[in-house]
Amino acid sequence: MDAFPSGKQQGEVLAKALAGEGYFAFPGLLLVRGPDALSFLQGQCTRDLRRLSGPVGALFLNHRGQIEEGATVFPHKEGYLLAPWGTLEGVKARLKRYIVFDQVELLELPLYRRLHADGREEVAESGEGAHPAGVYPLYTLLKGLPLLSDIRGELPQSVGLLHLVDYGKGCYVGQEIMARLEGKEVHHHLVGLRGLSPAQEAPFDLLLEGRKVGEAKRVMETPFGVLGLAVMRKEVPLGAVVERGGVEELFLSGGEARYLEEEGRLELRPAPGKVAVAQGQVWVEGQRLRYQNDTGEALLEGPLEVRREGEKPLSGKAGSLRYLLDEDRLWLLGGVELTQGGHTTRAERALLREKEGYAFLYGKVESRDERGVVRGERVRYALKTGEVVVLGGVAGEFRGD
């Protein structure tokens, strides 16, 4: 089967793998043998190999406790077989750096690591019948499983792999850091990403209010849209904010967005719940905010609730919001309705000019109160009082005293 199937074939393979059927096969295993094989590997990896009875995942750290390599370790009659999670050359080079007087031999074998979709692993002489290797990155992403390239340079605790660290096994490279962190909270964790635009090449920084809060490790086009994995600071609410690749787009699904005129930027304050956009005293609450830095345009999905505090409080609704930051222009779009001081005014769209104290309403505007109805195509609306002045296309119906 092709390494990179396309279209229908890929979908069929992916469906089988996600259902726990079949296996992937990865060529090239490393045999570590010799009188010092156990003591050498015991001082290199995070697992206690003295208790090894079957395949186990193991990490190889640097002196700062960060992941350098990963492999599945299999017991072997001559020593230990390592099935690399990255490349055979990579794990071999990592081990060779630490061989000094150890009586060990590193031997490459033409064997395969079979990784079954149900989680089982085994050594095989052939990869025949395996799922195409090109499907594996997509499969792992949909399962929420990191590749070695996603976790390299991270602490095991930060990527959900603490279960691969055996405390109390004795000294190994990076063990001092692991001992210091035992039982302590780390600041990062592995999270999923959902993109709103075509996938960008990872890795890239993730920013919140101009501050780096994480790194996107892998981003791919999937049958379910653009998805990815990232290592993110834990204080960032899941699903709240994504700012990606060159600071082009921000995504807020809960919290507040407010334009800071003196700084010329949009301030985002993530929080659970709906999204609120504020301009002066006007407060608009909706479902989800999308902001594009390159155009300075913010789009808030509705239905929206509008309110403004004051002597005559304003309340209202609209279908969506479009905010042009460079011009500080806030548009309410689709089914705009404003209620204030006995007035109910409806329009197709409204431009809010909070600094001037007005909103300008357009498209089949109709304002009703106890005295009658005023209609027009362009209407100026006083935000403090709810009074209207028709600027174009005037019409009206009035009741007598």
KEMIVEX-929636 format. One line per 2 residues: number of its first residue (from 1); their letters; for each residue x, y, z of C-alpha. Coordinates in nm, 2 decimals, padded with zeros to 4 digits, m for minus. Layout:
! KEMIVEX-929636
NUM = A = X/Y/Z; ...
! end
This chain:
! KEMIVEX-929636
1 = MD = 00.00/00.00/00.00; 00.12/00.35/m00.08
3 = AF = 00.30/00.54/00.20; 00.08/00.84/00.13
5 = PS = m00.26/00.73/00.02; m00.50/01.00/m00.10
7 = GK = m00.87/01.07/m00.09; m01.10/00.78/m00.03
9 = QQ = m00.82/00.53/00.04; m00.68/00.75/00.32
11 = GE = m01.02/00.79/00.47; m01.08/00.42/00.48
13 = VL = m00.74/00.35/00.64; m00.79/00.62/00.89
15 = AK = m01.13/00.49/00.99; m00.99/00.14/01.05
17 = AL = m00.71/00.27/01.26; m00.93/00.49/01.47
19 = AG = m01.16/00.19/01.53; m00.86/00.00/01.67
21 = EG = m00.81/m00.22/01.36; m00.47/m00.30/01.20
23 = YF = m00.13/m00.18/01.27; 00.15/00.05/01.17
25 = AF = 00.51/m00.07/01.11; 00.83/00.12/01.16
27 = PG = 01.16/m00.02/01.02; 01.49/m00.04/01.21
29 = LL = 01.55/m00.15/01.56; 01.86/m00.11/01.78
31 = LV = 02.00/m00.40/01.98; 02.19/m00.29/02.29
33 = RG = 02.40/m00.59/02.41; 02.71/m00.66/02.61
35 = PD = 02.80/m00.72/02.98; 02.70/m00.37/03.07
37 = AL = 02.39/m00.34/02.86; 02.15/m00.33/03.17
39 = SF = 02.36/m00.09/03.38; 02.42/00.14/03.08
41 = LQ = 02.06/00.16/02.97; 01.95/00.19/03.33
43 = GQ = 02.16/00.51/03.35; 02.02/00.65/03.03
45 = CT = 01.64/00.61/03.03; 01.35/00.69/03.26
47 = RD = 01.23/00.33/03.31; 01.35/00.07/03.56
49 = LR = 01.46/m00.21/03.33; 01.53/m00.44/03.61
51 = RL = 01.16/m00.52/03.62; 01.12/m00.54/03.24
53 = SG = 00.91/m00.83/03.13; 00.75/m00.69/02.81
55 = PV = 00.77/m00.38/02.59; 00.76/m00.04/02.77
57 = GA = 00.79/00.32/02.65; 01.10/00.50/02.77
59 = LF = 01.23/00.85/02.75; 01.59/00.97/02.71
61 = LN = 01.64/01.31/02.88; 01.92/01.57/02.88
63 = HR = 02.07/01.70/03.20; 01.79/01.96/03.22
65 = GQ = 01.53/01.69/03.23; 01.41/01.77/02.88
67 = IE = 01.31/01.50/02.63; 01.58/01.42/02.37
69 = EG = 01.46/01.08/02.24; 01.20/00.82/02.30
71 = AT = 01.18/00.45/02.22; 00.99/00.13/02.30
73 = VF = 01.22/m00.11/02.49; 01.18/m00.48/02.43
75 = PH = 01.35/m00.75/02.63; 01.59/m00.96/02.41
77 = KE = 01.79/m01.27/02.48; 02.11/m01.08/02.42
79 = GY = 02.01/m00.76/02.58; 01.75/m00.50/02.48
81 = LL = 01.58/m00.40/02.16; 01.50/m00.03/02.12
83 = AP = 01.23/00.07/01.87; 01.28/00.44/01.82
85 = WG = 00.99/00.69/01.82; 01.20/00.91/01.60
87 = TL = 01.48/00.79/01.38; 01.72/00.50/01.44
89 = EG = 02.01/00.73/01.38; 01.88/00.97/01.64
91 = VK = 01.85/00.73/01.93; 02.18/00.56/01.84
93 = AR = 02.37/00.89/01.84; 02.20/00.98/02.18
95 = LK = 02.33/00.66/02.34; 02.68/00.68/02.18
97 = RY = 02.74/01.01/02.34; 02.74/00.85/02.68
99 = IV = 02.94/00.54/02.61; 03.28/00.58/02.78
101 = FD = 03.41/00.26/02.94; 03.09/00.07/02.92
103 = QV = 03.11/m00.27/02.76; 02.81/m00.24/02.53
105 = EL = 02.75/m00.27/02.16; 02.49/m00.09/01.95
107 = LE = 02.38/m00.30/01.66; 02.12/m00.20/01.40
109 = LP = 01.88/m00.48/01.30; 01.65/m00.50/01.00
111 = LY = 01.34/m00.56/01.21; 01.01/m00.38/01.25
113 = RR = 00.82/m00.23/01.53; 00.46/m00.31/01.49
115 = LH = 00.23/m00.06/01.66; m00.12/m00.19/01.67
117 = AD = m00.41/00.05/01.67; m00.54/m00.11/01.99
119 = GR = m00.21/m00.01/02.17; m00.02/m00.34/02.15
121 = EE = 00.34/m00.34/02.03; 00.56/m00.62/01.90
123 = VA = 00.87/m00.69/01.70; 00.83/m00.83/01.36
125 = ES = 01.06/m00.93/01.07; 00.83/m00.77/00.81
127 = GE = 00.60/m00.47/00.78; 00.38/m00.64/00.53
129 = GA = 00.01/m00.56/00.58; 00.07/m00.25/00.78
131 = HP = m00.13/00.08/00.74; 00.05/00.33/00.52
133 = AG = 00.31/00.52/00.72; 00.19/00.85/00.57
135 = VY = m00.14/00.82/00.76; 00.03/00.78/01.10
137 = PL = 00.08/01.16/01.18; m00.29/01.23/01.11
139 = YT = m00.39/00.93/01.31; m00.19/01.03/01.61
141 = LL = m00.32/01.39/01.59; m00.68/01.28/01.59
143 = KG = m00.61/01.05/01.89; m00.44/01.34/02.07
145 = LP = m00.10/01.15/02.07; 00.22/01.34/02.03
147 = LL = 00.50/01.25/01.80; 00.86/01.26/01.92
149 = SD = 00.90/01.59/01.73; 00.61/01.73/01.93
151 = IR = 00.77/01.66/02.27; 01.14/01.70/02.21
153 = GE = 01.28/01.97/02.44; 00.99/01.95/02.68
155 = LP = 00.97/01.81/03.03; 00.78/01.48/03.06
157 = QS = 00.54/01.64/03.30; 00.45/01.91/03.05
159 = VG = 00.34/01.67/02.78; 00.15/01.42/02.99
161 = LL = 00.42/01.15/02.99; 00.50/01.14/03.36
163 = HL = 00.38/00.78/03.36; 00.70/00.69/03.17
165 = VD = 00.92/00.80/03.46; 01.00/00.54/03.72
167 = YG = 01.09/00.73/04.04; 01.32/00.54/04.28
169 = KG = 01.50/00.35/04.00; 01.83/00.51/04.07
171 = CY = 02.05/00.76/03.88; 02.00/00.84/03.51
173 = VG = 02.06/01.14/03.29; 01.80/01.40/03.39
175 = QE = 01.71/01.22/03.71; 01.81/01.51/03.94
177 = IM = 01.56/01.74/03.77; 01.29/01.48/03.78
179 = AR = 01.35/01.43/04.16; 01.32/01.81/04.22
181 = LE = 00.99/01.82/04.03; 00.83/01.51/04.19
183 = GK = 00.49/01.61/04.33; 00.52/01.96/04.20
185 = EV = 00.29/02.14/03.96; 00.44/02.23/03.62
187 = HH = 00.32/02.54/03.44; 00.26/02.38/03.09
189 = HL = 00.05/02.10/02.95; m00.03/01.95/02.61
191 = VG = m00.35/02.08/02.45; m00.53/02.05/02.12
193 = LR = m00.57/02.33/01.87; m00.85/02.41/01.63
195 = GL = m00.76/02.65/01.35; m00.98/02.91/01.17
197 = SP = m00.76/02.94/00.86; m00.54/02.71/00.65
199 = AQ = m00.28/02.52/00.84; 00.06/02.69/00.89
201 = EA = 00.39/02.51/00.93; 00.47/02.44/01.29
203 = PF = 00.63/02.50/01.53; 00.54/02.86/01.60
205 = DL = 00.48/03.07/01.91; 00.13/03.12/02.06
207 = LL = 00.07/03.46/02.21; m00.18/03.60/02.45
209 = EG = m00.20/03.98/02.47; 00.14/04.00/02.31
211 = RK = 00.30/03.76/02.56; 00.42/03.41/02.47
213 = VG = 00.21/03.15/02.64; 00.30/02.84/02.45
215 = EA = 00.41/02.68/02.12; 00.22/02.50/01.85
217 = KR = 00.40/02.18/01.79; 00.21/02.04/01.49
219 = VM = m00.08/02.17/01.28; m00.25/01.98/01.00
221 = ET = m00.54/01.98/00.77; m00.78/01.70/00.88
223 = PF = m01.12/01.57/00.77; m01.25/01.77/01.07
225 = GV = m01.08/02.10/00.98; m00.74/02.24/01.09
227 = LG = m00.62/02.07/01.41; m00.30/02.07/01.60
229 = LA = m00.12/02.00/01.93; 00.05/02.27/02.14
231 = VM = 00.23/02.30/02.47; 00.05/02.58/02.66
233 = RK = 00.07/02.75/02.99; m00.20/02.61/03.22
235 = EV = m00.35/02.95/03.31; m00.47/03.00/02.95
237 = PL = m00.83/02.87/02.95; m00.88/02.58/02.71
239 = GA = m01.05/02.71/02.39; m01.02/03.07/02.49
241 = VV = m00.75/03.23/02.27; m00.54/03.13/01.98
243 = ER = m00.30/03.37/01.81; m00.10/03.21/01.54
245 = GG = 00.19/03.23/01.30; 00.31/03.59/01.27
247 = VE = 00.03/03.72/01.49; m00.23/03.71/01.21
249 = EL = m00.54/03.59/01.39; m00.68/03.58/01.74
251 = FL = m00.97/03.36/01.85; m01.17/03.43/02.17
253 = SG = m01.45/03.20/02.28; m01.50/03.35/02.63
255 = GE = m01.40/03.67/02.80; m01.38/04.04/02.70
257 = AR = m01.22/04.23/02.41; m01.17/04.61/02.44
259 = YL = m00.99/04.85/02.21; m00.71/05.04/02.39
261 = EE = m00.68/05.36/02.19; m00.36/05.49/02.35
263 = EG = m00.19/05.16/02.27; m00.36/05.10/01.93
265 = RL = m00.44/04.73/02.01; m00.72/04.50/02.10
267 = EL = m00.69/04.38/02.46; m00.82/04.03/02.52
269 = RP = m00.92/03.90/02.86; m01.01/03.53/02.84
271 = AP = m01.27/03.40/03.08; m01.54/03.13/03.08
273 = GK = m01.87/03.20/02.91; m01.96/03.43/02.63
275 = VA = m01.75/03.70/02.46; m01.80/04.07/02.53
277 = VA = m01.68/04.36/02.31; m01.67/04.70/02.47
279 = QG = m01.65/05.05/02.31; m01.68/05.32/02.57
281 = QV = m02.00/05.25/02.77; m02.15/05.03/02.50
283 = WV = m02.12/04.66/02.58; m02.19/04.39/02.31
285 = EG = m02.20/04.02/02.41; m02.18/03.74/02.16
287 = QR = m02.07/03.38/02.11; m01.73/03.39/01.95
289 = LR = m01.48/03.65/01.84; m01.24/03.63/01.55
291 = YQ = m00.97/03.90/01.51; m00.74/03.94/01.21
293 = ND = m00.43/04.14/01.29; m00.34/04.21/00.93
295 = TG = m00.66/04.39/00.86; m00.74/04.51/01.21
297 = EA = m01.09/04.36/01.18; m01.28/04.18/01.46
299 = LL = m01.59/03.97/01.39; m01.82/03.87/01.67
301 = EG = m02.07/03.60/01.60; m02.43/03.63/01.73
303 = PL = m02.69/03.63/01.84; m02.57/03.95/02.02
305 = EV = m02.70/04.13/02.33; m02.63/04.50/02.34
307 = RR = m02.64/04.73/02.64; m02.53/05.07/02.76
309 = EG = m02.56/05.19/03.12; m02.67/05.55/03.19
311 = EK = m02.97/05.76/03.30; m03.17/05.59/03.03
313 = PL = m03.02/05.24/03.00; m03.01/05.10/02.65
315 = SG = m03.06/04.73/02.56; m03.08/04.56/02.23
317 = KA = m02.98/04.28/02.00; m02.82/04.21/01.66
319 = GS = m02.71/03.93/01.44; m02.33/04.00/01.44
321 = LR = m02.07/04.26/01.50; m01.78/04.40/01.28
323 = YL = m01.52/04.61/01.45; m01.26/04.80/01.25
325 = LD = m00.99/04.88/01.50; m00.78/05.12/01.29
327 = ED = m01.09/05.34/01.25; m01.25/05.25/01.59
329 = RL = m01.57/05.18/01.40; m01.81/04.93/01.55
331 = WL = m02.09/04.80/01.32; m02.39/04.60/01.44
333 = LG = m02.53/04.39/01.15; m02.85/04.20/01.09
335 = GV = m03.17/04.25/01.28; m03.05/04.54/01.49
337 = EL = m03.30/04.64/01.76; m03.24/04.91/02.03
339 = TQ = m03.48/04.97/02.32; m03.44/05.28/02.54
341 = GG = m03.67/05.52/02.73; m03.99/05.40/02.57
343 = HT = m03.83/05.39/02.22; m03.78/05.07/02.02
345 = TR = m03.57/05.12/01.71; m03.50/04.86/01.44
347 = AE = m03.26/04.87/01.15; m03.06/04.65/00.91
349 = RA = m02.73/04.78/01.05; m02.59/05.04/01.29
351 = LL = m02.26/05.22/01.32; m02.18/05.30/01.68
353 = RE = m01.99/05.62/01.74; m01.96/05.61/02.12
355 = KE = m01.73/05.91/02.15; m01.98/06.13/01.96
357 = GY = m02.27/05.99/02.16; m02.45/05.86/01.86
359 = AF = m02.53/05.55/01.65; m02.61/05.59/01.28
361 = LY = m02.87/05.34/01.16; m02.91/05.23/00.80
363 = GK = m03.16/05.02/00.60; m03.54/05.02/00.67
365 = VE = m03.50/05.20/01.00; m03.81/05.21/01.21
367 = SR = m03.85/05.38/01.55; m04.16/05.34/01.77
369 = DE = m04.28/05.50/02.09; m04.62/05.59/02.24
371 = RG = m04.65/05.89/02.00; m04.61/05.69/01.67
373 = VV = m04.36/05.56/01.42; m04.07/05.72/01.24
375 = RG = m03.92/05.55/00.94; m03.62/05.63/00.73
377 = ER = m03.32/05.49/00.54; m03.06/05.68/00.74
379 = VR = m03.12/05.78/01.11; m02.90/05.93/01.38
381 = YA = m02.97/05.77/01.72; m02.87/05.95/02.05
383 = LK = m02.72/05.68/02.27; m02.80/05.87/02.59
385 = TG = m03.17/05.93/02.53; m03.28/05.70/02.24
387 = EV = m03.41/06.00/02.04; m03.38/05.97/01.66
389 = VV = m03.33/06.22/01.38; m03.40/06.10/01.02
391 = LG = m03.12/06.20/00.79; m03.26/06.04/00.47
393 = GV = m03.58/05.88/00.34; m03.81/06.02/00.60
395 = AG = m04.16/05.88/00.67; m04.38/05.86/00.97
397 = EF = m04.71/05.79/01.15; m04.81/05.99/01.45
399 = RG = m05.10/05.97/01.69; m05.29/06.27/01.81
401 = D = m05.33/06.37/02.18
! end
